[in-house]
Amino acid sequence: MAGLVKSTRSAPRWAQAHRWLVLLLLLPALLSATDPREADKDTSAIVQASYIYNVAKLVEWKDPGMKSGNFKIGVIGSTNLYQELIKKYASRSIGKQPIEVLKLPRSAEVEPCHILFVGQSDLALMPALYKNLKGRPTLLVTEYEGALEDGSVVNFVRIANTLKYELSLKNAAQHKLEVGTTLVNLAHSVAK
C-alpha cells in the first residue's frame, strides 16, 4: 500500500489527473447496482446524470457557436434525470461555460443545446428528432436498443444490472464533435 501511495506522488500531474478522471468515470458504474429494497430511489437517474456530466467534459464541440454562452443540457422526458442534473450539476461549468439544464417539451422541435437526452418513454419522437438534429452540433443521448444505428451518439445500456454506455464515433463526427480517448476507452462498446 505504501508503494502505491509513493508511486502516485511521484507520477506526473497529468497522470494523476488521468487516474482521477478514470475514477470519476467508473464511479457511476460502481453506484449503479441497485438494491431491490431501494425502489423509491432512482439510481438510474443518478448514474445517468453523472455520466452525462463526465461525457460533457470529455467531448469537444468544434462548432465555434457552441464555445460561448451557457453549456446547455436539454432533457425530454425523465423528470428524475432532470432533477438530478439540476441538483448536482447546474452550479458547475464545462470549461468556462456555466451549465444550464433545460426541461424541454415533448416535441421534435428543440432549441439548440450541447447535449440532448431523450428518455425511453419518448421513442415516438426519435425519427423526427434525428431528422431535425442532423448536422447540428448536439450530442444526442438515448437509452434504447439500436439507438446508435439510428443516429444517437451516446446510448445507455444495462449490462448485468450495471448501467453503462455505448458510443458512436461516426455519429459524433457528423455532429462536429470530437470525442476524447478516455471516453472511448471506458465505453462498453464503440461503433466506428
C-alpha positions, 0 to 999 in steps of 0.5 A: 500500500505504501508503494502505491501511495509513493508511486502516485506522488511521484507520477506526473500531474497529468497522470494523476489527473488521468487516474482521477478522471478514470475514477470519476468515470467508473464511479457511476458504474460502481453506484449503479447496482441497485438494491431491490429494497431501494425502489423509491430511489432512482439510481438510474437517474443518478448514474445517468446524470453523472455520466452525462456530466463526465461525457460533457467534459470529455467531448469537444464541440468544434462548432465555434457557436457552441464555445460561448454562452451557457453549456446547455443540457436539454432533457425530454422526458425523465423528470428524475434525470432532470432533477438530478442534473439540476441538483448536482450539476447546474452550479458547475461549468464545462470549461468556462461555460456555466451549465444550464439544464433545460426541461424541454417539451415533448416535441421534435422541435428543440432549441439548440443545446450541447447535449440532448437526452431523450428518455425511453418513454419518448421513442415516438419522437426519435425519427423526427428528432434525428431528422431535425438534429442532423448536422447540428452540433448536439450530442444526442443521448438515448437509452434504447436498443439500436439507438446508435444505428439510428443516429444517437451518439451516446446510448445507455445500456444495462449490462448485468444490472450495471448501467453503462454506455455505448458510443458512436464515433461516426455519429459524433463526427457528423455532429462536429464533435470530437470525442476524447480517448478516455471516453472511448476507452471506458465505453462498453462498446464503440461503433466506428 
